[in-house]
Amino acid sequence: MSEKKKFLLRLDESLYAALEKWAAHDLRSVNAQIEFLLTDAARKSGRLNSQDTTNENRDTSDTGSSTS
């Protein structure tokens, strides 16, 4: 696993509280929840390729290249 970049993030208290509740609901830490949300947004916008597939980064449907 590659090293993760560390940086300071300042958030409004109400936003942090909302993230904290959301993370607890999803059984994640606040840090993991923020990383999950940012990764999901980056993938959906086409700015980050999926680690598992290379051709399905823009479409979440199951229409990969495995069909003839």
C-alpha positions in Angstrom: 0.0 0.0 0.0 1.3 3.4 -0.9 1.9 6.2 1.6 -0.9 8.6 2.1 -0.5 12.3 1.9 -1.0 14.1 5.3 -2.5 17.6 5.4 -4.5 19.8 7.7 -8.1 20.3 6.9 -10.2 23.0 8.6 -14.0 22.4 8.6 -17.0 24.3 10.0 -18.1 22.7 13.3 -21.6 21.9 11.9 -20.1 20.2 8.8 -17.7 18.1 11.0 -20.6 17.1 13.2 -22.6 15.9 10.2 -19.6 14.0 8.9 -19.1 12.4 12.3 -22.7 11.2 12.4 -22.5 9.9 8.8 -19.2 8.1 9.5 -20.6 6.5 12.6 -23.6 5.3 10.6 -21.4 3.8 8.0 -19.0 2.3 10.6 -16.1 4.5 9.5 -13.8 7.0 11.0 -14.4 10.6 10.0 -11.1 10.5 8.1 -12.1 7.4 6.2 -15.6 8.9 5.5 -14.0 12.1 4.0 -11.6 10.0 1.9 -14.5 7.8 0.7 -16.6 10.8 -0.3 -13.8 12.5 -2.1 -12.8 9.3 -3.9 -16.4 8.7 -5.0 -16.8 12.3 -6.2 -13.5 12.1 -8.1 -14.4 8.8 -9.8 -17.9 10.0 -10.7 -16.5 13.2 -12.3 -14.0 11.2 -14.3 -11.0 12.6 -12.6 -9.9 9.4 -11.0 -9.8 6.0 -12.6 -11.1 3.0 -10.7 -8.4 0.8 -9.3 -10.1 -2.4 -10.4 -11.0 -1.4 -14.0 -9.6 0.9 -16.5 -12.4 1.2 -19.1 -15.4 1.7 -16.8 -14.4 4.9 -15.0 -17.1 7.0 -16.6 -20.0 4.4 -16.6 -21.0 2.4 -13.5 -23.2 0.0 -15.6 -21.9 -3.5 -16.2 -21.1 -3.1 -19.9 -17.4 -3.9 -19.8 -15.4 -5.3 -22.7 -16.0 -8.9 -21.6 -19.1 -9.2 -23.9 -18.5 -10.1 -27.5 
